[in-house]
Amino acid sequence: MVVEFTIWVCLWMTASISKATAQSVAKPNCQDSCGNISIPYPFGIGENCYHDNWYEIFCNTSSSPPRPFLRRFSLEVEQINFEVNQTLTVRIPMQLREAWSGTGYDVMQGNSPNLTGSPFLFSSKDNVFLVGGCTGSALLLDSRNQILAGCATICPQQGSSMPSSENCYGVLCCQTIIPSSLVFYRTNFTTSSNSYENNSNIPNSAALIESNSVSKFIQNPTEQNFKPYPTVFQWTIMDLRTDSPGYENSTCETDERGGHNCRCKALFFKGNPYLPHGCQVVQDCEDCIQGCVVLGIDSYRCPIVDPTCQTSRAPSLGVGFIIAAVHILLILFGFCIYKMMKKRRENRIKAKFFKQNGGLLLKRQMSSNGGVVDKTRVFTSEELEKATDHYNKDRILGQGGQEVPLLVYEFIPNGTLFQHIHDPIEEFPLTWKKRLQISTDVAAALAYLHSASSIPIYHRDVKSSNILLDSRFRAKVSDFGTSRSITIDQTHLTA
């Protein structure tokens, strides 16, 4: 056992690892940054460098350093993240501002970018709804003016100090969480009395802001220059062919929108998982022929060589292939044995049920009558499987107390008596004449079972749900799962 374990360890350690060369996170032959901002694929600068138009980045080189913008929304990009989570940080101006004009207040109400139909959402995890000023309360509304969130602010008392906390709790600013899957919002204020007359120098604003930027806002909440603040989008990529060659080192999951969230498979693989061959072995592990050890964040080394593995590479791989082949054969042999045992068990169960449900008597009658039993049609298991679409669960109308099928009924179009009693149909009323006919049919069927059949049978579960009605509303008794046959001289029956 120890020898086998050592061989497997050596085989694992001598597994080949594809070497990496320094690779850009952008599409080949495409610009991978704008100023100080990295631009990874599916985003891109220039034609054929982005996945589709939603991800196009425009690099404004007239400023120093150059500044990237998401072209479809004309929003400045601050950061694109795809390694830990798929987020895009952009800068959006405050969406609402109120100013005191001496005789009243002016409201300038704006809307957010509309992300409907795009691969972007406002991140409920990374953003908060932040309100500045002391207007009373501010509301976050959707496109139908339904309230999604809101919070209230108050003005500081004269002589009191400004808030120093990293969170806004109501003095000059407040914050609250936002709902998930948000693609559009607008803001609106409800103003408290005398808030402007006493505080005409305090402006008012509201927007979605990155949680980590709240402290920057608090440093000067009364700032007249409403500069844009960071807002985080979640993004996904909708039609990535991850089953195509080159994505062997990437692992992708499907999110609730049907898009892909991809990562490099192992910790010592780095790169862009959205590009073919984008995930490669890190530089520190390129020369390792016996695996790679992860020491910490961006820290790796080749493993210390086990002396028991100090043989040439070719013989080790040869022994490893032989051992692997033997194990595969043993697995296949065990699987075949399992299938054979399972088949034998199924056959024993079938034989037991066949005998238990009168199969031997049926077989003798069919042999003596040329394969025909009275006028009863006998179906093969293949015919039943085809008729039931391989015993599809969606075809099940009801289920009795037995797992064992006893009878096959013809199609009954008018359902059960239970349905007509409790949920009558106006087009086919259950008249007294029909009710009397149904009662007569049921009584005749039970009389036949009790007296006229060669072996008397007690149904033991006669109820409206077991009475089927054909196209002429003639009754048929069904579900013999709990029925019992008795001898002619027997007068009592117990459970």
N, C-alpha and C positions, 0 to 999 in steps of 0.2 A: 504493500500500500504506500509506504514512504517513497519507494523507488518510482512508482507510477506518478505520485504527486510531484516529485522533483522533475520528472520528464515533462509533465504538463506545464510547470512553472517555466522551465527552460524554453518550451515551445512558445508560450505566450511572450516571453521576454525577447525572443528572436524574431517576432513577427515584424514584417517590413512596414515602415511608415513613410508615406510620400513626403518628399522634401519640399520645402517652400522657398519661393523667391519673394523678395519684397514686392507686394502687389498693392495697387491703389484700390480704394474703396469705391471709386467711380468706375463707370463702364470703360473698357479699354479705349485708349486714344481720346479720352474726354477729360476736361478740366475737373480736378477733384477738390478744389477749394475756391472761395471768393473772399479775398482779404484774409481774415483770421478764422473764417468759418469753413469747416469741412463739409463737402457736399457729396454724400454717399448715394449710390444707386439704391432705390428706384428714382431718386431725385437726380437732376442733371442740368448742366449748363450747355446749351447749344443743341442743334438738331441731332436726333438719333441718340442722344445721351441720357434721356429720361424714359421712364416706363410708358407714360402717356402724358397728355397735356396737363393733368392735375399736378404732376410732379415737376413741371418746368420751373427752373430757377433763372432769374435774370440778375446778372452781376453788374451793378452800377459802378463803373470804374472812374466816374467823375469825382467821387469822394475819396478821401485818404484816411484810412485804408478803404478799399472797395467794399461795398455793402451788397449782400444778396437779398433778393425780393422774390416771394412766391408770386409768379406772374399772374395767375388766374384771379388773385384777390388783391394784388398790389400791396402786400404786407411784407415788412422787413423781417427777415429770418435771423433769429439770434442763435439757434442751435438745432441740429438734427441728430436724434439719438436712435440707434437701432441695436445696440449691444445689450443693454439692460431691459429697456422697454421701447416701444415704437412711439416716440413723441416728436413733435415739431413745435419749437418755441418761436412765436412771432410777437411782434410789437403792435398792439392795437390801442388807439387813442381812447380816452375815457368817453363813454357813450352818451352821457347826459350832463348838462351843465345849467345851473340856474343863477341868475344874477339880479341883484336888487337895483331898480332904476329910480328909486325915490318915491314913486307913486304906486309902484307894483313890482312884480318880478317877471323877468323874461325867461321862458323855458325853451331850450334848444334840445330837442329829443332826437336821438339817432338810433340806428339799428346796427346790429353786429353783422359781420360777413355771413352770408347765407351758405352753409356747408351742405345743404340738401343735395343728394346725388353724388357727392364727392366722397373720396376715401377718408375724409377727416371728420372728427367729432371734437367738441369741447371736452377736455378731460375733466371728469368729475373728481378724479383722484388728485390732480395736480393744481386745480384752480379753486378759488373761492369767489363768491359775489361780494365785492367790497364797495362800501358807500362812504364818501367823504363829505363833510359839512355838518350842518345841524338843522336839517329840514323837517324832521319828524320821522318819516319812514320812506324807504325806497323799495320798489317792487321789481322783480325779475319776471318778465312776461314772455310767452311764446308767440308764434306768428298769429295765433287766434286770440291773443290778449288774455289767455288763461294764466293765472298766477302760478309761478313755479317756485319762487322763494322770495324772501324779503327780510329786511331788518330795519331798526330805527336808530336814529342818532339824536343826541342832545348837545346843546352848546355848553361850553365850560363856564362855570361861574367866574365872575370878575375877580381877578387876582389869583385864580387857581393855576397850577402848573399844567403844562401840556402832557398828554399821555406818553409814558415811556415804555410801556409793555410792547412786546413783539406781536401782540394780537389786539385787534380793535374790538372793544366791548361796549361801545355806545357813545363815548365822549369824542365828538368831532369825526368819528368814523366807526363803522360796524362791519361785520363780516358774517357770512353764513355759507353752508355747503350748497352745491348745485346738484340737480338731478343728472343721472347718466343718460347717454345717447342724445345729448343736446346738440342740435345743428344750427339753431338760430335763437336769438333773444333780443328783446328791447327792454328798456328801463323806463320807469315812471315814478314820480315822487308824489307823496301826500304830505302837504306842508302844514306844520303846526302854526298856530297864531303867534304873531309878533316875533317870529324867528328871524326875519330879515331886517326889520326896523332896528333891532338891538344888535344885530351882527351883520351889518351890510358889507363888511370886509371879508366875510367868510364865504368862499365859493362852494358850490355843491356839484358832486359828480358821482358816477357809479359805473362799474364795469366788472368783467371777469378778469381776475389778476392771478398770476402764478403765486401759489402759497408762499414760496420762499422770498417773494418780492414785497410782502406786506410790510415788513419792517422798514423798507426803503420809503414806502408811502407815508408811514407814521412819522418819519423824521421831519416832514414838512407837509402836513395834510391841508394847509391853507394856501399852498402854492398856486399863484394865479396862472402860471404856464402849465397847462395840462398836457404834459409830455406823454407819449405812448408808454404803456407799461406791458411787461411780458405776459402773454397768454399762451397756454399749452394746448396743442391739438394732439389727439390720438390719431394715428394713421394706420392703414392696412393696405395690402396689395392684393387685388381681387383675382387676377387671372395668371398667376405665376405657375409655370409648368415645372414643378419640383420633381416630377418623375422622369425628366429628361436627363441625359448624361451630364455629369459635372456637379450634381447636387448630392453626391454620395456622402460628403462630410457635413452636410446641412440637415437639420431636422426642423420640420415645419408643422405647425398646428393650425387648424381651422378655427377662426373665431366666430362669434355669434352673427357677424355680418356676412359670413362666407368667404372672408379674406384669409390671407396667410400671415402668421407670425413665425418667423424663422430665427434659428440660432445655429451657431456652429456646434457640432456634436460633442466634442471633448474639450476639456479645459485647455489643453495644449494646442488646440486649433484656433486660429485667429483669422479675421478678415470679414468680408461682406457675404453673409449667407444667401443674399438675394441674387448674387452673380454666379454663373457657372464657374466651378473651380475657385470660388471666392473664399472658401475656408481652407487654409493651409496650415501646416505645422509651424509653430513659432520658431524663430531663428535659433534659440538656445537648444532646441530639440532636433535640429536638422541632421546632425551627425550621430544621433543615437541609433544604434542598431538593436537595442534591447529595451524598447519602450522609452518612456519619459516620465520623470517625477515632477509633480507640481508642488512647489515649495510654498507659494503664496500668490498674491496678486502680481501678475507679470513677472513671476520668478520661477525658473525651471532649471532642471539639470538632468543629465543622463544618469541612470541608476548604477549603483555599484555592482560590478559583475560578480555573479555567484561562481565560485571555483568549480562547482559540479557541472557548470555549463561551459567550461573552457575547452570546447571541441570546435572543430571547424564548422563554419556556418552551413555548408552543404550537407554534411552527414546529419546535423541536427534537424534540418528541415526535412531530410529524407525520412528519418525516424518519426518525426512529427506527422508527416503525411501518412505513413503506415499506420500509426496509432489512430489517427483521425479516421482513416478508412475502416479499420477494425471496429471502432466505436459506431460508425455509421451503419455498418452491416449488422452489428448487435441491435441497434435501435430498430432497423427495418425488420429484423427477425422477431424482435419482441412485439412490434406492431402487428405483424402477420399473425402471431400466436394470439394476441389480444382480439383481433377481428374474428379469428376462427372460434375462440371460446365464446365470444359474444353471439356469433351466429348459432352455435350449438345451444346456448341458453335460450335464445329466441325460439328455436325449433321445439325445445322441451316445453316452453310456456304455451306455444301454439297447440302442441299435442294434448296438453293438459286441458286447455279450454275447449278443444274440439271434442274431447271425451266428456267433459263436464256439461256441455250444452247439447248433448244428444247427437253428436256427430257420427258415432258408430252406427246408431239406428238409421240415420239419414243415409249413410253410405250403403247399408244393407238394402234399404228400400230402393235406392237408385240402381243398385246392381241387379235386383230382381225385376225391376220395371223398365229396364233398358235406358237407364239414366234419367228417368222422369219420376217425380214424386207427386202424385195427384196432378194438379195443374199449377203447382208451385214452381217458380223460376229460381234456380240456384245460381248465384253469382260467384265468379272466381274473385280472388283477392285482387288480381290485376284489373278486373273490370271495376271493382269498387274504388280502387285507388285512382283510376282515370276519371270516374264519375264525380269524385269528391275533390278533384284538383290536388291529388296527393295528400288527402286528408287536411286540407287547408283549414286553419282555425277560424278564418273569416267566414267559412261556410256553415259553422255550427249554429243551429237555431235553438237548441235546448240540449240538456244533458241530464240523464237519469242517474240512478244509484249504481249501475254496473259500468266497468271499463271494457267490458266484453260485449260486442254487437250481436244481437240475436235475430233481429228482423230488419228487412229492407222494405220501406214503404214507397208507394208511388207518390208522385208530386201531388200535394194537396193544396189547391189554389186559395181556399177560403180560410186558411189558418185554423185556430183553435176556438172552441166554444167559449173559453175564458175571455178571449179578445172581444168577441161579439157581445158578451154580457157586460163587461166593464168598460169597453170603448166602442160603442155601437157606431155603425156606419149608416148615414142617412140613405144612401143609394140602395143599400141592401138591408132593410129592417128585418129584425128577427121576430116575425109574426108569431101569433099563438099556434097557427097551423104548422109552421116550421118547428117551433119548440116541441110540439106534440110528436111530430115525425122524428125529431132527434132523440127524444126520450124513448120512443118505440124502437129505433135502431139500436140504441145502447142496450136496452133491455134484451132485445133479440140476440145481440152479440154475447152478452153475459150468459144468457140461457144456453147458447150453443157451447160456450166454454165449460159451463158447469155440468151439462147433461148430454149434449149430442156428440161431443168430440170423443174419440176413442179413448183418450186419457183425459179425465176431467182436469181443468186448470182453473185455479183461483187467481184473479188478477191482482187483488190486494192494494191497488192504488188508483181506484176510479175517481177522477175529479175532472173539472171542466177543462183544465189545461191539457189533459190527456185525451180529449175528445176532438178529433180532427174532422173538418167539414170539407167535402169535395165541391165541385162546381155546381151541383144540384142541392147543396146543403144536406147531403146524406151523411150520417155520422159514421165514423170509423174509430174504434177503440185502439189506442196506441200505448206504447211504453210498458212493456212487459218485463222491465228490469227487476221488479220485486215479486213477480208471479211465481206460483208453486203448483206443480202437478201432484195429484193425489191418486191413490188406488181407489177402485170402485167401491170397496167395502169400508173405506175410511170416512168417518163422520165428523172429525174435528181436525183443525189445522192450527199449529202454533208457529210463532215467528222463527 
